[in-house]
């Protein structure tokens, strides 16, 4: 009896610790935990630069190519850009509000780093990439994007989801 209570306590503490770790969107092609809460996502940008607005608009349009429907007004995907400095990243997507069961994300935050100069096509690629994370896509590598056409790659700048990405979004939402 004491050992089963002890085991239950250990499991409860372990679960609490696991849930307290913040999830940032980067991993395999399934982002393992950044699942959107549904297929309807409202987008809102906050004080974006011209380039940030272009990236947001392109990312939203690419997400629309999938099974996810987007609208304007916010509540699901919040988009920001700022000079976050020379920190090694161009953009980030993370969950800021998990549902009650911690199984899906109610509010995703997308951040574009304006520190490094990017061309217009790179801004579009960045928007596609970060919005891909909001659709539960993780990073792609050379080994699983052999034709170099997925914006989910990190070392090159394609501007669109390929069919593999679209299939992964459909399977995950």
N, C-alpha and C positions, 0 to 999 in steps of 0.2 A: 504494500500500500504506500509506504513512504517512498519507495523507489519510483513508483508510477507518478506520484505527485512531483517528485524531484524532476523526472523526465519531462513532465508537462511544463514545469517552470522553466526548464532549460529551453524547451521548444518555444515557449512564449517570449522569452528574452531574446532568443536568436531571431525570431520573426520581427520583433520590434526593432532590433538593430539593423536587420536587412532592409526594413521599410524606411529607416531614417537616412539611408544613403541616397544622396541626390542622383538622379539619372540624367546623363547628358547624352545627346544623340550622337554616338559614334561607335561603330562595332561592325559586325557582319552585316549581310544585306538585310536581314530582319533586325530592326533596332532593339529587339528584346526588351520591351517595356515602354516604348513611346507610342503605343497604339493610340490613334485618335479615338475619342469616345463614340463617334458615329461617322457616317459618310457625308454629313452636311457640316461644313466648316465655314464660319464667319470670320473674315479677315479685317484687321484694322491696323493702319500704320500710325505711328506716333512721332510727329516732328521730323519726318524723314528728309534727307537731302534729295536732290534731283536723282542722283544715282541710286540711292536707297529705294526711292519710289519706283524707278525702272526695274530694279531687282525684284521688288515685291510684286509688281504687276506681272512680270514674266514668270515668277515662281507660282503665282496664283493661276495663271493661264496654263502652266504645265500640269499643275495638280488637277485642273479641270479636264485634262485629257484622260485622267484615270476614272475610277468609279466614284471618286470623291467630288461632290458638288460644293462649290464655294460661293459665298456672297460677301458683300461689304457690310461693315457695321461692327465687327468685333465680337468678342466673347469666346472665340475658339483659338485663333491664331493672332498673336500680338507681335507687331514688327517694329523694330527699333534699329537705328544706326547711329554710330558715334565713333569718335577716335578712341578706340580701346587700346591703342599703343602697339608697340612691336612685341606681341605676345605669341606669335607663331600661328595665329588663326585669322582667317578672312571672315568667317561667319560661324555662328553657333545656333543650335536649336535645342531647347530643353523644355521639360514639363514644369510648369509652375503651379499646377493645381490638378491633383489626382482625384479620380472618383472615389467614392466611399470605400470601395473594395480594393483600391490600389491596383486595378486591372487595366485601366485605360486612363488616358490623359484628357482632362476637360479643357485646360488652357495650355497651349504651347507658346513659348516665346522664341522668336527668331531675332537674332542680332547680326547686323552686318558691320564689319570693322572698316571704317573709312581711312585708317592709318596708311595703308599701302595703296598706291595708285593702281587702279584696274581699268582696263579698256572697257568700252561699252559692251562688248561680247563677254568679257569676264564677269561684269556685273550681272548680265543675264544668266550666265552659268551659275554664279553664286546664288541667285534667287531660286533657280531650278533646284540646286543642290539642297539648300536649307529647307525649302518647302517639301522636298522629298523626305527629309527627316520627319516632318509633321505627318506624312503619310506612312510612317513606320519603315522607311527605307534606311538601311545602313550604308556604309561606304562600299564601293566596288573596287576591286583590284584588277591589275592587268590580267591576272589568271582567269578571272570570271567576267571580263569585258574585253574579249580578244579583238573586237572590231573598234575599240576606242570611241564608242558613241554614247556613253552614259554620262549624264551630268553628275552622277553619284561617285565618279572618280575624283580623287583628291589631287592628283598630280598633273592633270590635264584639264582643259576648260570646255568640254562639250556643253551645249545649251539646252539639251532636251533629254527626256526620259526615253530609253529604248524599250522595246517590247518586253524584255526581261523585267525592267523596273515596273512597267504597267501591270504585268502579271503578278508581281510580288505585292503591289498595293492591293490588287483585287483579292488575292489570297489572304491578306492580313487584316482586311477591314470587314 
